[in-house]
Amino acid sequence: MRMSDCLQVGDPPFELDEVRPLVFAAFGMSEQGDGSYQLHPGVPGFLLRIAGVEGSLHIDPGASPVGETCILCERVSWTGGGRRAFRRTLELSWGGQGE
């Protein structure tokens, strides 16, 4: 399954230090050596791949009403005024699908 999105950032009337164009939550997540992310430890081959990343990716702890989560977040430094578009494509695959 492939999903694409675009975040349009205009010229904000306030100071920005960074923009987070990608935020993705899952109940389990670990980074693999090939740049993909294993999403659920109990489901082999359930992977997330991302195209278009410009910033740094971090996995932060999160919470939901049903338990702890992992939040994959891309952080991009904001370097001034103007408009900018951030395009990202996420691909989910499981059991060898989408590879």
PAZAPA-4460 file (N, C-alpha, C; in steps of 0.05 Angstrom, whole numbers, plus 32768, in hexadecimal, padded with zeros to 4 digits):
% residues 99
    n_x    n_y    n_z   ca_x   ca_y   ca_z    c_x    c_y    c_z   seq   type   mol
   8011   7FE9   8000   8000   8000   8000   8012   8019   8000     1      M     A
   800C   802C   7FEF   801C   8044   7FEC   800A   805C   7FF2     2      R     A
   8015   806F   8003   8007   8087   8009   8019   809F   8004     3      M     A
   800E   80B4   7FF8   801E   80CC   7FF3   800F   80E4   7FFF     4      S     A
   801F   80F7   8009   8013   810F   8015   8026   8126   8010     5      D     A
   801B   813E   8012   802B   8156   800F   8023   816A   8025     6      C     A
   8036   8173   8034   8032   8188   8048   803B   81A2   803C     7      L     A
   8028   81B5   803A   802F   81D0   802F   8033   81E3   8047     8      Q     A
   804A   81EF   8049   804F   8202   805F   8052   821D   8052     9      V     A
   8040   8230   805A   8041   824B   804F   8056   825B   805F    10      G     A
   8055   8275   805B   8066   8287   806A   805A   828C   8085    11      D     A
   8062   827E   809A   8055   8281   80B4   805A   829C   80C0    12      P     A
   8046   82A7   80CF   8049   82C1   80DB   8059   82BF   80F6    13      P     A
   8065   82A9   80FB   8074   82A5   8114   808E   8295   810D    14      F     A
   80A0   8294   8121   80B9   8286   811D   80B5   8268   811E    15      E     A
   80C1   8259   810C   80C2   823C   810D   80DF   8233   810E    16      L     A
   80E4   821F   811F   80FF   8213   8120   8100   81FB   810E    17      D     A
   80EA   81EC   810D   80E9   81D3   80FD   80CD   81CD   80F5    18      E     A
   80CB   81BD   80E0   80B2   81B3   80D6   80B3   8195   80D8    19      V     A
   809C   8188   80DE   809B   816B   80DF   8088   8161   80CA    20      R     A
   8092   815E   80B2   8080   8156   809B   8077   8139   809C    21      P     A
   8083   8129   80AC   807B   810D   80AE   8078   8105   80CB    22      L     A
   8061   80FB   80D2   805C   80EF   80EC   804C   80D6   80E8    23      V     A
   8056   80BF   80F1   8049   80A5   80ED   804A   8096   8107    24      F     A
   8033   808C   8110   8032   807D   8129   802C   8060   8125    25      A     A
   8038   804F   8135   8033   8032   8135   8036   8027   8151    26      A     A
   802B   8010   8157   802E   8004   8171   8049   7FF8   8176    27      F     A
   8057   7FF2   8161   8073   7FE8   8164   8082   7FF0   814B    28      G     A
   809B   7FF8   814E   80AB   8001   8137   80C8   7FFF   813E    29      M     A
   80D7   7FF5   812A   80F4   7FF5   812D   8101   7FFA   8112    30      S     A
   8116   8009   8111   8124   8010   80F8   8134   7FF7   80EF    31      E     A
   8132   7FF1   80D6   8141   7FDB   80CA   815A   7FE7   80BD    32      Q     A
   816D   7FD6   80B6   8186   7FDF   80AB   8184   7FEB   808F    33      G     A
   816E   7FE5   8080   816B   7FEF   8065   815A   8008   8063    34      D     A
   8155   8016   807A   8146   802F   8079   8128   802A   807C    35      G     A
   811F   8012   807E   8103   800C   8082   80FE   800A   80A0    36      S     A
   80E4   8008   80A7   80DC   8006   80C3   80CA   7FEE   80C7    37      Y     A
   80D1   7FDC   80D9   80C0   7FC5   80E0   80AB   7FD0   80F2    38      Q     A
   8091   7FCC   80EA   807C   7FDA   80F9   8070   7FCA   8110    39      L     A
   806F   7FB1   810F   8064   7FA1   8125   8076   7F8A   812A    40      H     A
   8082   7F88   8142   8095   7F73   8147   808A   7F57   8142    41      P     A
   8070   7F53   8146   8064   7F38   8143   805C   7F31   8127    42      G     A
   8060   7F43   8114   8057   7F3E   80F8   8070   7F41   80E6    43      V     A
   807D   7F2B   80E0   8095   7F2D   80CE   808E   7F39   80B3    44      P     A
   809F   7F4A   80A9   809B   7F55   808F   8088   7F6D   808D    45      G     A
   807D   7F76   80A4   806B   7F8E   80A4   807D   7FA6   80A5    46      F     A
   8082   7FB2   808E   8096   7FC7   808B   808B   7FE2   8081    47      L     A
   8098   7FF7   8089   8092   8012   8080   80AB   801D   8072    48      L     A
   80A8   8027   805A   80BE   8035   804C   80B4   8051   8045    49      R     A
   80C6   8064   8045   80BF   8080   8041   80D1   808C   802B    50      I     A
   80C5   809B   8019   80D4   80A9   8004   80D0   80C7   8007    51      A     A
   80E4   80D6   8002   80E3   80F3   8002   80ED   8100   801C    52      G     A
   80F8   80F0   802E   8102   80FB   8047   8118   810F   8043    53      V     A
   8116   8126   804F   812B   813B   804E   8138   813F   8068    54      E     A
   812A   813A   807E   8135   813F   8099   813E   8126   80A6    55      G     A
   813F   8127   80C0   8147   8110   80D0   812F   8102   80DB    56      S     A
   8130   80E8   80DC   811A   80D7   80E6   8120   80CE   8102    57      L     A
   810C   80CF   8114   810F   80C7   812F   80F7   80B6   8137    58      H     A
   80FB   80A2   8148   80E5   8093   8154   80E2   809D   8170    59      I     A
   80CB   80A9   8176   80C6   80B3   8191   80B0   80A2   819E    60      D     A
   80B0   80A1   81B9   809A   8092   81C6   8081   80A2   81C5    61      P     A
   806B   8094   81C4   8050   80A1   81C4   803D   8090   81D5    62      G     A
   8024   8099   81D6   8010   808B   81E5   7FF5   808D   81D7    63      A     A
   7FE5   8079   81DB   7FC9   8079   81D1   7FB7   806E   81E7    64      S     A
   7F9D   806F   81E4   7F8C   8064   81F8   7F8F   8045   81FC    65      P     A
   7F9B   8038   81E9   7F9E   801B   81EB   7FBB   8012   81F0    66      V     A
   7FCD   8025   81F4   7FE9   801D   81FA   7FFE   802F   81EF    67      G     A
   8017   8028   81F4   802E   8037   81EB   8030   8035   81CC    68      E     A
   803B   804A   81C0   803F   804A   81A3   805B   8054   819D    69      T     A
   8063   8051   8184   807C   805C   817A   8074   8071   8164    70      C     A
   8080   8088   8165   807A   809E   8153   8092   80A3   8142    71      I     A
   8090   809E   8128   80A6   80A4   8115   80A1   80C1   810C    72      L     A
   80B5   80D1   8110   80B2   80EE   810A   80CB   80F8   80FA    73      C     A
   80C5   8106   80E5   80DA   8113   80D6   80DC   8130   80DE    74      E     A
   80F4   8139   80E4   80F9   8155   80ED   810A   8163   80D8    75      R     A
   8100   8179   80CD   810E   8189   80B9   8111   81A5   80C4    76      V     A
   812A   81AF   80C4   812F   81CA   80CD   8121   81DE   80BB    77      S     A
   8115   81F2   80C6   8108   8207   80B6   811C   821E   80B4    78      W     A
   8122   8226   809C   8137   823A   8098   812D   8255   808F    79      T     A
   8115   825C   8094   810C   8277   808D   80F1   8277   807F    80      G     A
   80EB   828F   8076   80D0   8294   806B   80CC   8286   8050    81      G     A
   80B6   828C   8044   80AF   8281   802B   809C   8269   802E    82      G     A
   8095   825E   8017   8083   8246   8017   8094   822E   8010    83      R     A
   808B   8217   801A   8099   81FF   8015   8086   81E7   8015    84      R     A
   808B   81D4   8003   807A   81BC   8002   808C   81A4   800A    85      A     A
   8081   8193   801B   808F   817A   8023   807F   8163   8019    86      F     A
   8089   8154   8006   807B   813C   7FFB   8088   8123   8006    87      R     A
   8077   8111   8010   8080   80F8   801B   806F   80E1   8010    88      R     A
   807C   80CA   800B   806E   80B2   8002   8075   809C   8016    89      T     A
   8061   8090   8021   8065   807A   8034   805A   8060   8027    90      L     A
   806A   804B   8029   8062   8031   801E   8061   801C   8035    91      E     A
   804A   8010   8039   8047   7FFA   804C   8047   7FE0   803D    92      L     A
   8057   7FCD   8047   8057   7FB2   803B   8056   7F9E   8051    93      S     A
   804B   7F87   804B   804A   7F71   805F   804C   7F57   8050    94      W     A
   805A   7F44   805D   805D   7F2A   8052   8069   7F28   8036    95      G     A
   807C   7F3A   8030   8089   7F3A   8016   807A   7F4A   8001    96      G     A
   8063   7F55   8008   8053   7F66   7FF5   8061   7F81   7FF2    97      Q     A
   805F   7F8D   7FDA   8069   7FA8   7FD5   8087   7FAA   7FD3    98      G     A
   8095   7F94   7FD1   80B2   7F95   7FCF   80BA   7F92   7FB2    99      E     A
***
